Amino acid sequence: MDFLNAIVALANFVIIPATVYGSQLALGALGVTLIYGILRFSNFAHGDTMAFGTMVTILITWWFQSMGINFGILPTALLALPFGIAITSLFLLGTDRVVYKFYREKKSEPVIFVIVSLGVMFMMNGIVRFIIGTGDQRFADGERFIISTREFKAMTGLQEGLAIRFTQGITVVTAIIVVAALFYFLNRTRTGKSMRAFSDNEDLALLSGINPERVVMVTWIIVAGLATIAGVLYGLDKTFKPFTYFQLLLPIFASAIVGGLGNPLGAIAGGFVIAFSEVSVTYAFKKVLGYLLPESLEPDSLVQLLSTDYKFAVSFVILIIVLLVKPTGLFKGKSV
Amino acid sequence: MIVVEDLHKHFGGFHAVDGASLSIAEGSITGLIGPNGAGKTTLFNVIAGVLPPTSGRVTMKGEDITGLPPHELFDKGLLRTFQIAHEFSSMTVRENLMMVPGGQTGETLWNTWFHRARIREEEATLLKRADEVLEFLTIDHLKDEKAGNLSGGQKKLLELGRTMMVDAKIVFLDEVGAGVNRTLLNTIGDAIIRLNKERGYTFVVIEHDMDFIDRLCDPVICMAEGKVLAEGTLAEIKANEHVIEAYLGTGLKNKTVGASA
Protein backbone atom coordinates (compact mmCIF):
# COMPACT_ATOMS: atom_id res chain seq x y z
CA MET A 1 0.00 0.00 0.00
CA ASP A 2 2.81 2.37 0.87
CA PHE A 3 4.43 1.56 -2.41
CA LEU A 4 1.26 2.46 -4.31
CA ASN A 5 0.96 5.65 -2.30
CA ALA A 6 4.51 6.57 -3.27
CA ILE A 7 3.79 5.99 -6.92
CA VAL A 8 0.59 8.03 -6.79
CA ALA A 9 2.39 10.90 -5.05
CA LEU A 10 5.15 10.76 -7.62
CA ALA A 11 2.65 10.72 -10.48
CA ASN A 12 0.65 13.57 -9.01
CA PHE A 13 3.55 15.90 -8.33
CA VAL A 14 6.19 14.90 -10.87
CA ILE A 15 5.10 12.70 -13.74
CA ILE A 16 1.84 14.42 -14.69
CA PRO A 17 3.04 18.02 -14.32
CA ALA A 18 6.29 17.22 -16.12
CA THR A 19 4.49 15.50 -18.99
CA VAL A 20 2.21 18.48 -19.39
CA TYR A 21 5.04 20.98 -19.13
CA GLY A 22 7.12 18.82 -21.49
CA SER A 23 4.36 18.93 -24.11
CA GLN A 24 4.25 22.70 -23.87
CA LEU A 25 8.02 23.01 -24.16
CA ALA A 26 8.11 20.55 -27.04
CA LEU A 27 5.64 22.64 -29.03
CA GLY A 28 7.63 25.78 -28.27
CA ALA A 29 10.92 24.11 -29.16
CA LEU A 30 9.47 22.82 -32.44
CA GLY A 31 8.87 26.41 -33.50
CA VAL A 32 12.40 27.42 -32.60
CA THR A 33 13.89 24.42 -34.34
CA LEU A 34 11.88 24.97 -37.54
CA ILE A 35 13.06 28.56 -37.78
CA TYR A 36 16.62 27.48 -37.11
CA GLY A 37 16.48 24.71 -39.69
CA ILE A 38 14.82 26.65 -42.45
CA LEU A 39 15.53 30.33 -41.90
CA ARG A 40 18.87 29.57 -40.25
CA PHE A 41 18.82 31.77 -37.21
CA SER A 42 17.91 31.48 -33.53
CA ASN A 43 14.68 33.36 -33.08
CA PHE A 44 14.84 35.08 -29.71
CA ALA A 45 11.41 36.55 -30.33
CA HIS A 46 9.79 33.14 -30.03
CA GLY A 47 8.76 33.48 -26.37
CA ASP A 48 7.10 36.76 -27.14
CA THR A 49 5.50 35.34 -30.26
CA MET A 50 3.89 32.83 -27.92
CA ALA A 51 2.81 35.70 -25.67
CA PHE A 52 1.36 37.59 -28.63
CA GLY A 53 -0.57 34.58 -29.89
CA THR A 54 -1.88 33.82 -26.43
CA MET A 55 -2.90 37.43 -25.88
CA VAL A 56 -4.91 37.48 -29.11
CA THR A 57 -6.53 34.19 -28.19
CA ILE A 58 -7.36 35.48 -24.69
CA LEU A 59 -8.99 38.63 -26.07
CA ILE A 60 -11.11 36.56 -28.44
CA THR A 61 -11.91 34.12 -25.64
CA TRP A 62 -13.15 36.93 -23.40
CA TRP A 63 -15.25 38.25 -26.25
CA PHE A 64 -16.76 34.80 -26.82
CA GLN A 65 -17.36 34.40 -23.10
CA SER A 66 -19.08 37.77 -22.92
CA MET A 67 -21.36 36.76 -25.76
CA GLY A 68 -22.09 33.50 -24.02
CA ILE A 69 -20.52 31.36 -26.71
CA ASN A 70 -18.95 28.25 -25.29
CA PHE A 71 -17.40 25.06 -26.52
CA GLY A 72 -19.39 22.66 -24.39
CA ILE A 73 -17.17 20.93 -21.92
CA LEU A 74 -13.96 22.12 -23.60
CA PRO A 75 -12.40 25.51 -22.73
CA THR A 76 -13.67 28.41 -24.81
CA ALA A 77 -10.03 29.26 -25.55
CA LEU A 78 -9.85 26.26 -27.89
CA LEU A 79 -12.64 27.79 -29.94
CA ALA A 80 -10.73 31.06 -30.08
CA LEU A 81 -7.45 29.33 -30.91
CA PRO A 82 -7.85 29.18 -34.73
CA PHE A 83 -8.54 32.91 -34.80
CA GLY A 84 -5.53 33.52 -32.58
CA ILE A 85 -3.36 31.48 -34.93
CA ALA A 86 -4.65 33.32 -37.98
CA ILE A 87 -3.96 36.74 -36.49
CA THR A 88 -0.54 35.68 -35.20
CA SER A 89 0.31 34.32 -38.67
CA LEU A 90 -0.53 37.66 -40.21
CA PHE A 91 1.49 39.40 -37.53
CA LEU A 92 4.55 37.21 -38.16
CA LEU A 93 4.23 37.52 -41.93
CA GLY A 94 4.06 41.26 -41.47
CA THR A 95 7.16 41.22 -39.29
CA ASP A 96 8.92 39.13 -41.89
CA ARG A 97 7.95 41.49 -44.68
CA VAL A 98 8.93 44.61 -42.78
CA VAL A 99 12.03 43.36 -40.95
CA TYR A 100 13.56 40.00 -41.83
CA LYS A 101 13.04 40.17 -45.60
CA PHE A 102 15.35 43.16 -45.83
CA TYR A 103 18.19 41.20 -44.22
CA ARG A 104 17.41 38.06 -46.19
CA GLU A 105 17.75 39.95 -49.46
CA LYS A 106 21.06 41.31 -48.27
CA LYS A 107 22.08 37.75 -47.42
CA SER A 108 23.09 38.84 -43.92
CA GLU A 109 25.00 36.60 -41.55
CA PRO A 110 22.95 34.48 -39.11
CA VAL A 111 24.31 36.45 -36.17
CA ILE A 112 22.75 39.61 -37.58
CA PHE A 113 19.42 37.83 -37.79
CA VAL A 114 19.77 36.83 -34.14
CA ILE A 115 20.30 40.43 -33.09
CA VAL A 116 17.43 41.52 -35.33
CA SER A 117 15.18 38.94 -33.68
CA LEU A 118 16.22 40.40 -30.33
CA GLY A 119 14.91 43.75 -31.53
CA VAL A 120 11.70 42.14 -32.73
CA MET A 121 11.43 40.51 -29.31
CA PHE A 122 11.50 43.87 -27.53
CA MET A 123 8.91 45.24 -29.92
CA MET A 124 6.55 42.31 -29.35
CA ASN A 125 7.24 42.54 -25.65
CA GLY A 126 6.07 46.15 -25.66
CA ILE A 127 3.06 45.51 -27.87
CA VAL A 128 1.76 42.69 -25.69
CA ARG A 129 2.23 44.63 -22.44
CA PHE A 130 0.67 47.73 -23.98
CA ILE A 131 -2.44 45.86 -25.06
CA ILE A 132 -3.13 43.42 -22.23
CA GLY A 133 -0.99 44.76 -19.39
CA THR A 134 1.72 43.13 -17.35
CA GLY A 135 -0.49 41.34 -14.82
CA ASP A 136 -1.76 37.78 -14.54
CA GLN A 137 -4.69 36.90 -16.75
CA ARG A 138 -6.96 33.90 -16.34
CA PHE A 139 -9.00 32.73 -19.25
CA ALA A 140 -9.83 29.12 -18.45
CA ASP A 141 -13.54 28.66 -17.73
CA GLY A 142 -12.98 27.75 -14.10
CA GLU A 143 -11.12 24.68 -12.86
CA ARG A 144 -12.43 21.41 -14.13
CA PHE A 145 -11.06 18.01 -13.32
CA ILE A 146 -10.88 14.78 -15.26
CA ILE A 147 -10.29 13.22 -11.88
CA SER A 148 -10.06 15.12 -8.61
CA THR A 149 -8.14 14.23 -5.48
CA ARG A 150 -11.29 13.40 -3.54
CA GLU A 151 -12.73 11.20 -6.26
CA PHE A 152 -9.47 9.39 -6.62
CA LYS A 153 -9.18 8.74 -2.90
CA ALA A 154 -12.75 7.50 -2.70
CA MET A 155 -12.21 5.29 -5.72
CA THR A 156 -8.98 3.65 -4.64
CA GLY A 157 -8.98 4.04 -0.88
CA LEU A 158 -5.41 5.26 -1.02
CA GLN A 159 -4.08 7.91 1.31
CA GLU A 160 -2.55 9.90 -1.51
CA GLY A 161 -4.74 11.68 -4.01
CA LEU A 162 -4.28 12.07 -7.71
CA ALA A 163 -5.70 15.01 -9.59
CA ILE A 164 -5.72 15.48 -13.31
CA ARG A 165 -7.02 18.81 -14.39
CA PHE A 166 -8.98 19.06 -17.60
CA THR A 167 -6.47 21.50 -19.06
CA GLN A 168 -3.67 19.03 -18.43
CA GLY A 169 -5.46 16.36 -20.39
CA ILE A 170 -6.20 18.81 -23.19
CA THR A 171 -2.56 19.90 -23.30
CA VAL A 172 -1.25 16.39 -23.81
CA VAL A 173 -3.93 15.40 -26.32
CA THR A 174 -3.51 18.62 -28.32
CA ALA A 175 0.26 18.25 -28.33
CA ILE A 176 -0.01 14.70 -29.67
CA ILE A 177 -2.41 15.77 -32.42
CA VAL A 178 -0.30 18.77 -33.39
CA VAL A 179 2.94 16.81 -33.47
CA ALA A 180 1.38 14.02 -35.51
CA ALA A 181 -0.03 16.54 -37.98
CA LEU A 182 3.31 18.34 -38.21
CA PHE A 183 5.25 15.17 -38.90
CA TYR A 184 2.71 14.03 -41.44
CA PHE A 185 3.03 17.43 -43.05
CA LEU A 186 6.84 17.46 -43.09
CA ASN A 187 7.28 13.89 -44.29
CA ARG A 188 4.34 13.27 -46.56
CA THR A 189 3.28 16.49 -48.23
CA ARG A 190 4.99 18.34 -51.00
CA THR A 191 5.07 21.61 -49.04
CA GLY A 192 6.63 19.89 -46.06
CA LYS A 193 9.15 18.16 -48.25
CA SER A 194 10.18 21.41 -49.89
CA MET A 195 10.71 22.81 -46.39
CA ARG A 196 12.92 19.86 -45.52
CA ALA A 197 14.73 20.16 -48.83
CA PHE A 198 15.31 23.84 -48.17
CA SER A 199 16.66 23.03 -44.72
CA ASP A 200 18.87 20.24 -46.06
CA ASN A 201 20.49 22.03 -48.98
CA GLU A 202 19.41 25.55 -49.77
CA ASP A 203 21.44 25.88 -53.00
CA LEU A 204 20.02 22.74 -54.47
CA ALA A 205 16.51 23.61 -53.36
CA LEU A 206 16.75 26.90 -55.22
CA LEU A 207 18.07 25.17 -58.31
CA SER A 208 15.27 22.61 -58.14
CA GLY A 209 12.73 25.32 -58.69
CA ILE A 210 11.58 25.67 -55.08
CA ASN A 211 10.40 29.20 -54.42
CA PRO A 212 12.27 30.35 -51.30
CA GLU A 213 9.79 33.08 -50.40
CA ARG A 214 6.98 30.56 -50.33
CA VAL A 215 8.95 28.23 -48.08
CA VAL A 216 9.67 31.14 -45.75
CA MET A 217 6.02 32.12 -45.70
CA VAL A 218 4.81 28.62 -44.91
CA THR A 219 7.42 28.34 -42.17
CA TRP A 220 6.19 31.51 -40.47
CA ILE A 221 2.59 30.36 -40.64
CA ILE A 222 3.45 27.00 -39.07
CA VAL A 223 5.60 28.68 -36.44
CA ALA A 224 2.74 31.04 -35.62
CA GLY A 225 0.49 28.02 -35.17
CA LEU A 226 2.94 26.16 -32.96
CA ALA A 227 3.75 29.22 -30.85
CA THR A 228 0.12 30.16 -30.31
CA ILE A 229 -0.90 26.62 -29.43
CA ALA A 230 2.04 26.23 -27.04
CA GLY A 231 1.31 29.60 -25.44
CA VAL A 232 -2.42 29.01 -25.03
CA LEU A 233 -1.87 25.55 -23.55
CA TYR A 234 0.65 26.96 -21.09
CA GLY A 235 -1.70 29.79 -20.19
CA LEU A 236 -4.65 27.44 -19.71
CA ASP A 237 -2.56 25.18 -17.52
CA LYS A 238 -1.16 28.02 -15.43
CA THR A 239 -1.95 31.66 -16.08
CA PHE A 240 -0.97 34.16 -18.73
CA LYS A 241 1.65 36.70 -17.75
CA PRO A 242 3.83 38.32 -20.43
CA PHE A 243 6.99 38.14 -18.29
CA THR A 244 6.60 34.39 -17.74
CA TYR A 245 6.46 33.86 -21.47
CA PHE A 246 9.59 35.89 -21.95
CA GLN A 247 11.29 33.69 -19.34
CA LEU A 248 10.09 30.53 -21.10
CA LEU A 249 12.58 31.35 -23.85
CA LEU A 250 15.37 29.71 -21.85
CA PRO A 251 13.81 26.28 -21.30
CA ILE A 252 12.50 26.34 -24.87
CA PHE A 253 15.92 27.02 -26.34
CA ALA A 254 17.44 24.50 -23.97
CA SER A 255 14.94 21.90 -25.25
CA ALA A 256 15.66 22.66 -28.88
CA ILE A 257 19.43 22.55 -28.37
CA VAL A 258 19.41 19.45 -26.15
CA GLY A 259 17.45 17.62 -28.83
CA GLY A 260 19.59 18.99 -31.66
CA LEU A 261 18.75 22.31 -33.29
CA GLY A 262 16.99 21.90 -36.59
CA ASN A 263 15.73 18.42 -35.75
CA PRO A 264 11.98 18.29 -35.00
CA LEU A 265 12.17 14.91 -33.30
CA GLY A 266 14.96 16.25 -31.10
CA ALA A 267 12.87 19.27 -30.11
CA ILE A 268 10.18 16.98 -28.71
CA ALA A 269 12.63 14.76 -26.86
CA GLY A 270 14.46 17.84 -25.59
CA GLY A 271 11.22 19.33 -24.28
CA PHE A 272 10.55 16.29 -22.14
CA VAL A 273 14.16 16.00 -20.95
CA ILE A 274 14.10 19.60 -19.75
CA ALA A 275 10.63 19.36 -18.24
CA PHE A 276 11.32 16.16 -16.31
CA SER A 277 14.67 17.45 -15.07
CA GLU A 278 13.22 20.76 -13.99
CA VAL A 279 10.26 19.29 -12.17
CA SER A 280 12.11 16.45 -10.49
CA VAL A 281 15.06 18.55 -9.38
CA THR A 282 12.78 21.11 -7.77
CA TYR A 283 10.34 18.61 -6.21
CA ALA A 284 10.58 17.79 -2.52
CA PHE A 285 10.84 13.99 -2.37
CA LYS A 286 10.20 13.79 1.38
CA LYS A 287 6.71 12.42 0.96
CA VAL A 288 7.62 9.81 -1.64
CA LEU A 289 10.62 8.61 0.32
CA GLY A 290 8.53 8.59 3.46
CA TYR A 291 6.30 5.95 1.92
CA LEU A 292 9.13 3.89 0.51
CA LEU A 293 11.71 3.86 3.29
CA PRO A 294 11.39 2.19 6.70
CA GLU A 295 10.52 4.63 9.45
CA SER A 296 14.04 4.79 10.85
CA LEU A 297 15.43 5.97 7.51
CA GLU A 298 12.77 8.55 6.78
CA PRO A 299 14.35 11.87 5.85
CA ASP A 300 13.79 14.89 8.05
CA SER A 301 14.60 17.41 5.37
CA LEU A 302 12.48 18.10 2.30
CA VAL A 303 14.88 16.23 0.00
CA GLN A 304 14.56 19.00 -2.50
CA LEU A 305 17.68 19.55 -4.60
CA LEU A 306 16.82 23.08 -5.65
CA SER A 307 14.19 25.57 -4.61
CA THR A 308 11.59 26.17 -7.32
CA ASP A 309 12.88 29.74 -7.55
CA TYR A 310 15.92 28.29 -9.27
CA LYS A 311 14.07 26.15 -11.77
CA PHE A 312 15.54 28.01 -14.74
CA ALA A 313 19.01 27.13 -13.50
CA VAL A 314 18.19 23.52 -14.37
CA SER A 315 17.68 24.32 -18.07
CA PHE A 316 20.79 26.39 -17.97
CA VAL A 317 22.96 23.65 -16.51
CA ILE A 318 21.63 21.06 -18.96
CA LEU A 319 22.20 23.48 -21.80
CA ILE A 320 25.81 23.99 -20.80
CA ILE A 321 26.47 20.28 -20.35
CA VAL A 322 25.03 19.49 -23.78
CA LEU A 323 26.98 22.26 -25.46
CA LEU A 324 30.20 21.03 -23.87
CA VAL A 325 29.70 17.31 -24.37
CA LYS A 326 27.54 16.92 -27.44
CA PRO A 327 27.01 20.22 -29.27
CA THR A 328 24.85 18.61 -31.94
CA GLY A 329 22.34 17.46 -29.34
CA LEU A 330 20.82 14.07 -28.60
CA PHE A 331 19.52 13.67 -32.11
CA LYS A 332 21.76 14.75 -34.89
CA GLY A 333 21.04 18.44 -35.26
CA LYS A 334 23.11 21.22 -36.65
CA SER A 335 26.03 22.18 -34.46
CA VAL A 336 25.42 25.45 -32.68
CA MET B 1 20.12 30.32 -77.19
CA ILE B 2 22.29 31.86 -74.48
CA VAL B 3 24.35 34.93 -75.19
CA VAL B 4 26.80 36.24 -72.63
CA GLU B 5 28.08 39.75 -73.25
CA ASP B 6 31.15 41.13 -71.57
CA LEU B 7 30.44 39.46 -68.24
CA HIS B 8 32.48 40.44 -65.20
CA LYS B 9 32.41 38.88 -61.76
CA HIS B 10 34.85 40.30 -59.24
CA PHE B 11 35.44 39.06 -55.71
CA GLY B 12 37.14 42.04 -54.14
CA GLY B 13 40.21 42.58 -56.29
CA PHE B 14 40.06 39.12 -57.81
CA HIS B 15 38.52 39.04 -61.27
CA ALA B 16 37.11 35.52 -61.49
CA VAL B 17 35.27 36.27 -64.70
CA ASP B 18 36.89 39.13 -66.53
CA GLY B 19 34.95 40.19 -69.58
CA ALA B 20 33.77 36.88 -70.94
CA SER B 21 31.60 36.94 -74.06
CA LEU B 22 30.24 33.80 -75.64
CA SER B 23 27.16 32.39 -77.23
CA ILE B 24 25.69 28.94 -77.06
CA ALA B 25 23.81 27.58 -80.02
CA GLU B 26 20.45 25.89 -79.53
CA GLY B 27 20.65 22.11 -79.70
CA SER B 28 24.40 22.00 -79.24
CA ILE B 29 26.50 20.25 -76.66
CA THR B 30 29.04 22.93 -75.92
CA GLY B 31 32.17 21.99 -74.03
CA LEU B 32 33.73 24.48 -71.68
CA ILE B 33 37.33 23.73 -70.87
CA GLY B 34 40.18 25.61 -69.32
CA PRO B 35 42.77 25.24 -66.59
CA ASN B 36 41.73 25.29 -62.93
CA GLY B 37 40.75 28.78 -61.81
CA ALA B 38 39.83 29.85 -65.32
CA GLY B 39 36.42 31.05 -64.08
CA LYS B 40 34.29 28.30 -65.59
CA THR B 41 32.30 27.50 -62.47
CA THR B 42 31.92 31.17 -61.57
CA LEU B 43 30.58 31.77 -65.07
CA PHE B 44 28.04 28.98 -64.48
CA ASN B 45 27.08 30.44 -61.14
CA VAL B 46 26.48 33.85 -62.63
CA ILE B 47 24.46 32.50 -65.55
CA ALA B 48 22.41 30.29 -63.21
CA GLY B 49 21.63 33.23 -60.94
CA VAL B 50 23.50 31.95 -57.89
CA LEU B 51 25.87 34.92 -57.96
CA PRO B 52 24.99 38.40 -59.20
CA PRO B 53 27.34 39.62 -61.93
CA THR B 54 29.51 42.67 -61.33
CA SER B 55 28.65 43.84 -64.82
CA GLY B 56 27.62 42.43 -68.15
CA ARG B 57 24.52 40.85 -69.60
CA VAL B 58 23.12 37.36 -70.08
CA THR B 59 20.27 36.76 -72.48
CA MET B 60 18.31 33.63 -73.21
CA LYS B 61 16.57 33.61 -76.58
CA GLY B 62 16.85 37.38 -76.64
CA GLU B 63 15.31 37.79 -73.18
CA ASP B 64 17.47 39.46 -70.55
CA ILE B 65 17.95 36.98 -67.70
CA THR B 66 20.82 38.73 -65.92
CA GLY B 67 20.64 38.27 -62.17
CA LEU B 68 17.29 36.45 -62.06
CA PRO B 69 16.98 34.17 -59.01
CA PRO B 70 17.64 30.46 -59.63
CA HIS B 71 14.05 29.29 -59.22
CA GLU B 72 12.83 31.69 -61.90
CA LEU B 73 15.55 30.54 -64.28
CA PHE B 74 14.49 27.00 -63.48
CA ASP B 75 10.97 27.84 -64.60
CA LYS B 76 12.42 29.08 -67.87
CA GLY B 77 14.10 25.72 -68.38
CA LEU B 78 17.63 26.67 -67.37
CA LEU B 79 19.09 24.01 -65.08
CA ARG B 80 22.51 23.31 -63.68
CA THR B 81 24.34 20.64 -61.73
CA PHE B 82 27.09 21.15 -59.19
CA GLN B 83 30.77 20.37 -59.42
CA ILE B 84 30.52 18.68 -56.05
CA ALA B 85 27.27 16.75 -56.22
CA HIS B 86 24.47 18.17 -54.07
CA GLU B 87 21.60 16.10 -52.82
CA PHE B 88 18.88 16.17 -50.19
CA SER B 89 20.70 13.71 -47.99
CA SER B 90 17.83 12.80 -45.69
CA MET B 91 15.48 11.92 -48.52
CA THR B 92 15.43 8.82 -50.68
CA VAL B 93 16.75 8.88 -54.24
CA ARG B 94 13.22 8.77 -55.55
CA GLU B 95 12.07 11.60 -53.30
CA ASN B 96 15.06 13.63 -54.46
CA LEU B 97 13.90 13.34 -58.03
CA MET B 98 10.27 13.99 -57.14
CA MET B 99 11.26 17.26 -55.47
CA VAL B 100 12.26 18.66 -58.78
CA PRO B 101 9.48 20.21 -60.81
CA GLY B 102 8.71 23.52 -59.16
CA GLY B 103 5.20 24.89 -58.84
CA GLN B 104 3.53 21.60 -58.00
CA THR B 105 -0.05 21.76 -56.79
CA GLY B 106 0.94 20.55 -53.34
CA GLU B 107 3.29 23.43 -52.82
CA THR B 108 0.86 25.74 -51.09
CA LEU B 109 -0.60 25.20 -47.66
CA TRP B 110 -4.11 25.52 -48.97
CA ASN B 111 -3.76 22.93 -51.72
CA THR B 112 -1.99 20.54 -49.36
CA TRP B 113 -5.22 19.98 -47.48
CA PHE B 114 -7.89 20.89 -50.00
CA HIS B 115 -6.75 19.57 -53.36
CA ARG B 116 -5.68 16.12 -52.37
CA ALA B 117 -6.97 14.31 -55.43
CA ARG B 118 -5.09 16.56 -57.81
CA ILE B 119 -1.93 16.19 -55.77
CA ARG B 120 -2.25 12.42 -55.73
CA GLU B 121 -2.63 12.38 -59.51
CA GLU B 122 0.37 14.63 -59.93
CA GLU B 123 2.48 12.57 -57.56
CA ALA B 124 1.60 9.40 -59.43
CA THR B 125 2.82 10.95 -62.67
CA LEU B 126 5.98 12.14 -60.96
CA LEU B 127 6.59 8.74 -59.42
CA LYS B 128 6.32 7.11 -62.82
CA ARG B 129 8.65 9.65 -64.32
CA ALA B 130 11.15 9.29 -61.49
CA ASP B 131 11.20 5.52 -61.94
CA GLU B 132 11.73 5.92 -65.68
CA VAL B 133 14.60 8.30 -65.07
CA LEU B 134 16.18 5.93 -62.57
CA GLU B 135 15.91 3.07 -65.00
CA PHE B 136 17.38 5.21 -67.75
CA LEU B 137 20.33 6.00 -65.53
CA THR B 138 20.63 2.37 -64.40
CA ILE B 139 20.30 3.19 -60.72
CA ASP B 140 16.74 1.97 -60.22
CA HIS B 141 17.89 -0.52 -57.59
CA LEU B 142 18.80 2.46 -55.37
CA LYS B 143 15.45 4.20 -55.47
CA ASP B 144 14.63 3.74 -51.78
CA GLU B 145 18.15 4.40 -50.57
CA LYS B 146 18.83 7.65 -48.69
CA ALA B 147 20.57 9.94 -51.17
CA GLY B 148 23.23 10.76 -48.58
CA ASN B 149 24.45 7.14 -48.73
CA LEU B 150 25.15 7.12 -52.48
CA SER B 151 28.66 7.01 -53.89
CA GLY B 152 30.11 10.09 -55.55
CA GLY B 153 29.44 8.74 -59.04
CA GLN B 154 25.90 7.75 -58.22
CA LYS B 155 25.27 11.24 -56.86
CA LYS B 156 26.45 12.63 -60.19
CA LEU B 157 23.93 10.42 -61.95
CA LEU B 158 21.27 11.65 -59.58
CA GLU B 159 22.22 15.23 -60.51
CA LEU B 160 21.72 14.38 -64.15
CA GLY B 161 18.50 12.62 -63.30
CA ARG B 162 17.20 15.76 -61.69
CA THR B 163 17.45 17.61 -64.99
CA MET B 164 15.42 14.87 -66.64
CA MET B 165 12.43 15.36 -64.37
CA VAL B 166 11.37 18.47 -66.25
CA ASP B 167 11.48 19.52 -69.86
CA ALA B 168 14.65 21.46 -69.57
CA LYS B 169 15.82 23.64 -72.41
CA ILE B 170 19.40 24.15 -71.42
CA VAL B 171 21.43 22.26 -68.85
CA PHE B 172 24.75 23.34 -67.41
CA LEU B 173 26.77 20.35 -66.25
CA ASP B 174 29.64 21.21 -63.96
CA GLU B 175 32.25 18.43 -64.14
CA VAL B 176 29.64 15.76 -64.32
CA GLY B 177 32.37 13.18 -64.88
CA ALA B 178 34.71 14.14 -62.04
CA GLY B 179 35.39 11.19 -59.77
CA VAL B 180 33.28 8.86 -61.87
CA ASN B 181 34.63 5.57 -63.22
CA ARG B 182 34.85 4.87 -66.96
CA THR B 183 31.79 2.65 -67.19
CA LEU B 184 29.64 5.14 -65.34
CA LEU B 185 31.11 7.97 -67.39
CA ASN B 186 30.00 6.18 -70.56
CA THR B 187 26.53 5.82 -69.10
CA ILE B 188 26.47 9.54 -68.38
CA GLY B 189 27.77 10.29 -71.88
CA ASP B 190 25.09 8.10 -73.46
CA ALA B 191 22.44 9.80 -71.38
CA ILE B 192 23.61 13.25 -72.43
CA ILE B 193 23.61 12.32 -76.14
CA ARG B 194 20.19 10.73 -75.89
CA LEU B 195 18.73 13.72 -74.08
CA ASN B 196 20.24 16.00 -76.69
CA LYS B 197 18.93 13.99 -79.63
CA GLU B 198 15.57 12.82 -78.29
CA ARG B 199 14.49 15.73 -76.16
CA GLY B 200 16.45 18.54 -77.77
CA TYR B 201 18.27 19.61 -74.60
CA THR B 202 21.07 22.07 -75.10
CA PHE B 203 24.05 21.22 -72.91
CA VAL B 204 27.00 23.19 -71.67
CA VAL B 205 29.55 20.86 -70.17
CA ILE B 206 32.52 21.76 -68.01
CA GLU B 207 34.87 18.83 -68.16
CA HIS B 208 38.54 18.03 -67.80
CA ASP B 209 38.40 14.63 -69.46
CA MET B 210 39.30 15.29 -73.10
CA ASP B 211 38.04 11.94 -74.38
CA PHE B 212 34.67 12.74 -72.89
CA ILE B 213 34.72 16.22 -74.46
CA ASP B 214 35.83 14.72 -77.75
CA ARG B 215 32.99 12.26 -77.76
CA LEU B 216 30.24 14.74 -76.90
CA CYS B 217 31.06 18.31 -77.58
CA ASP B 218 30.96 20.52 -80.58
CA PRO B 219 31.86 23.34 -80.32
CA VAL B 220 34.35 23.66 -77.50
CA ILE B 221 35.05 26.93 -75.71
CA CYS B 222 38.30 27.39 -73.86
CA MET B 223 38.54 29.83 -70.99
CA ALA B 224 41.56 31.09 -69.07
CA GLU B 225 41.92 33.81 -66.46
CA GLY B 226 38.26 34.77 -66.71
CA LYS B 227 38.32 35.35 -70.46
CA VAL B 228 37.28 33.29 -73.45
CA LEU B 229 40.45 32.22 -75.16
CA ALA B 230 39.26 30.27 -78.16
CA GLU B 231 36.24 28.61 -79.66
CA GLY B 232 35.97 25.85 -82.25
CA THR B 233 36.12 22.09 -82.59
CA LEU B 234 38.30 20.25 -80.11
CA ALA B 235 40.95 19.67 -82.78
CA GLU B 236 41.08 23.38 -83.50
CA ILE B 237 41.30 24.19 -79.82
CA LYS B 238 44.09 21.72 -79.30
CA ALA B 239 46.01 23.29 -82.12
CA ASN B 240 45.49 26.82 -80.79
CA GLU B 241 48.69 28.32 -79.49
CA HIS B 242 47.05 30.47 -76.81
CA VAL B 243 45.30 27.44 -75.39
CA ILE B 244 48.47 25.39 -75.19
CA GLU B 245 50.13 28.30 -73.49
CA ALA B 246 47.34 28.66 -70.97
CA TYR B 247 47.45 25.00 -70.06
CA LEU B 248 51.13 24.26 -70.16
CA GLY B 249 52.87 27.58 -70.02
CA THR B 250 55.27 28.61 -72.74
CA GLY B 251 58.02 26.34 -73.93
CA LEU B 252 55.98 23.15 -74.15
CA LYS B 253 54.13 23.93 -77.33
CA ASN B 254 54.89 20.66 -79.04
CA LYS B 255 52.92 18.64 -76.49
CA THR B 256 49.18 18.19 -76.94
CA VAL B 257 46.66 19.52 -74.50
CA GLY B 258 44.70 16.32 -74.24
CA ALA B 259 47.54 14.31 -72.84
CA SER B 260 48.01 16.60 -69.88
CA ALA B 261 44.41 17.30 -69.01
Interface residues (C-beta under 8 A of the other chain):
Chain A: F185 T189 R190 T191 G192 K193 S194 R196 A197 D200 N201 D203 L204 A205 L206 L207 S208 G209 I210 N211 P212 R214 V218 I221
Chain B: A48 V50 P69 P70 H71 F74 D75 L79 R80 F82 H86 E87 F88 S89 S90 M91 E95 M99 V100 P101 G102 G103 Q104 T105 G106 E107 T108 L109 T112 I119 E123 R162 V166
